[in-house]
Amino acid sequence: MLLSRVLEEKLASLYRAGKIHGGVFVGRGQEAVSVSLGIQLRKGDVFAPSIRDMAGRLAFGESVLDAVRTYLGSPLGPMRSRDGNVHRGRPQEGLLPMISHLGSMISVVNGVLFARRMSGAKEVVGATCLGDGGTSTGAFHEGLNQAAVEKLPLVMLVANNFYAYSTSNDRQFACRSLLDKAIGYGVQGVEVDGTNIIACLETIGGAVQRARSGGGPQLVIANVLRLCGHGEHDDASYIDPKLKNSPLGRDCLKVSEEMLLREGWVNEAQLAEWRAEVVQQVESAVATVQREPAPDPYQHDWTAVSSRHLQELHADTSA
């Protein structure tokens, strides 16, 4: 959680300095939700994160260098400087690059799970993340319905931050709770306080285990406010001050630090040491990437697939 927060603060700073092209979308306030999913997954699972899942990505195994290289456009990054900074991933390792169209990753994860099933893989979980606004899309309904009918081991984690960009929940859906959507599809659903790391670990971990042991799709609704705008370009002035001042507006990182101190598991000096180590790690990665050469469009290999032998070769007809 701390590594994610420090890394995203650095990326936001680079964005404001004009060093990053494209948008920067951070998960400030949602790290407990995200990390609680990423840390429960293991090798062989598939993870399709959303734009606010830096913490989950890092917990699943993404390196800080991969993230920084993609944001700064380094050709040494996993996307070889070709795509937007949030669309990074390593599919062969189970980390799927995000599709911007909300809800679309559900069917992609379903497809991977079908493939794993046909290959005989056992106890595999596929997980993807969405915001509350994404539950209003057709892709969400079709994907969740398919997963339910086929009893796929899908974990669908929804960060309910009460705003789809700037559209409040009461303009998005009329049901009492997003949890009601699980009932409509015959999917098991649970709800959790997204500011509480212990509750998130237990609730999300339970959903992952049920999916892994044959319990079918799981819908997890994590209620938590994002402590920032939709992106670094957005001041979030539309968020109701009452929500900001409610328990949902608590900073999960501060809540976690207070819990660690209260239980006597760490002291202030250890927290400061952790932060110093994380800052050094992030600054070192950024310095490394800033020394790397920028992509050269005249020398770059623009093959659309990573394997050369799959490229279609056409005869030279220019003569």
C-alpha positions, 0 to 999 in steps of 0.5 A, spaced: 500 500 500 505 504 501 509 503 495 503 504 491 501 511 494 509 513 494 509 511 486 503 514 484 505 521 488 511 521 484 507 519 477 502 525 479 508 529 480 511 527 473 505 528 470 504 536 472 511 537 470 509 535 463 514 529 463 508 524 462 503 524 456 496 521 457 492 521 463 494 519 470 489 516 474 491 514 481 488 509 487 489 514 493 484 511 498 483 505 495 489 501 496 487 497 501 481 494 496 486 493 491 492 490 495 487 485 498 485 482 491 492 482 488 496 479 494 491 473 494 492 471 487 498 466 485 502 464 479 497 461 474 491 465 476 489 471 471 488 478 474 485 484 470 486 490 474 483 497 473 486 504 472 486 505 480 489 498 481 497 500 482 497 496 489 494 490 486 498 490 480 504 490 485 502 485 490 501 480 484 508 481 482 508 487 477 515 491 478 516 498 479 520 499 473 515 496 469 510 501 471 515 507 470 517 505 464 510 505 461 508 511 464 515 515 461 514 511 454 521 507 455 521 502 449 524 497 454 517 497 458 512 491 457 508 495 452 515 497 448 512 504 448 506 503 444 500 504 448 497 508 453 500 508 460 495 504 464 494 499 458 500 495 460 501 488 462 504 481 461 499 476 459 503 470 459 504 471 466 497 472 468 497 480 468 492 482 463 493 489 459 487 493 461 481 495 456 479 502 457 471 500 455 469 499 462 466 492 463 470 489 457 475 485 461 470 481 464 469 477 458 476 477 457 478 474 463 472 469 462 475 467 456 482 465 459 478 461 464 475 457 459 481 456 456 484 454 462 478 449 464 479 446 457 487 445 458 485 441 464 488 446 469 485 446 476 484 451 482 485 457 477 482 464 479 481 469 474 480 476 477 478 483 475 476 490 478 471 495 476 468 501 479 461 502 481 459 506 474 462 500 470 456 496 473 451 500 469 455 497 462 452 492 458 459 488 458 458 487 466 451 484 465 453 480 459 460 478 462 457 476 469 451 472 466 456 468 462 460 467 468 454 465 472 451 460 467 458 457 466 460 457 474 467 460 472 472 461 478 471 469 477 472 474 482 469 481 480 471 486 485 467 493 485 470 499 488 464 503 490 466 510 490 459 513 489 461 516 483 462 514 476 466 520 474 462 525 477 455 521 476 453 520 483 450 513 485 442 515 485 443 517 478 446 510 476 442 505 479 435 504 482 437 498 486 438 498 494 445 496 493 450 494 488 450 487 492 443 486 489 446 485 482 449 478 485 442 476 487 439 477 480 445 473 476 445 467 481 452 469 484 454 469 491 456 477 493 459 480 499 460 487 501 466 490 505 468 497 508 474 498 503 478 503 508 479 497 513 485 493 511 483 487 515 476 486 513 478 487 506 483 481 506 478 477 510 472 478 505 476 478 499 480 473 501 474 469 502 471 470 495 478 468 492 478 461 496 470 460 494 472 461 487 478 457 487 474 451 491 469 451 485 464 455 488 463 459 482 463 467 481 464 471 486 461 479 486 465 483 492 462 490 493 468 494 497 465 501 499 470 506 499 471 513 497 476 515 492 480 521 495 482 524 489 479 526 482 477 521 476 484 523 474 490 528 475 486 533 471 480 533 475 479 537 482 473 532 484 469 538 486 462 535 485 463 530 491 459 531 497 462 534 503 458 529 507 461 523 504 468 526 505 467 527 512 464 520 513 467 514 515 467 512 507 472 518 506 477 515 511 484 514 508 486 507 508 493 508 509 492 512 515 487 507 518 492 501 517 498 505 520 494 507 526 492 499 527 499 497 526 501 502 532 495 500 536 496 493 536 504 494 537 506 491 531 510 497 529 513 503 532 513 510 528 521 509 527 519 503 523 514 506 519 519 512 517 524 507 515 519 503 511 517 510 507 524 512 506 526 505 503 520 506 498 521 513 496 528 510 495 526 505 491 521 509 487 526 515 486 531 509 483 526 506 478 525 513 475 532 515 475 533 509 471 528 510 466 529 517 465 536 515 463 534 510 458 533 512 450 526 514 448 523 510 442 526 511 435 520 511 430 525 510 424 528 504 428 523 501 432 520 494 430 513 495 429 511 488 428 504 488 431 505 481 435 511 479 440 513 473 436 516 474 429 514 468 427 507 470 427 508 476 423 505 475 416 510 476 411 508 479 404 512 479 397 515 485 395 511 488 389 515 495 389 519 492 383 
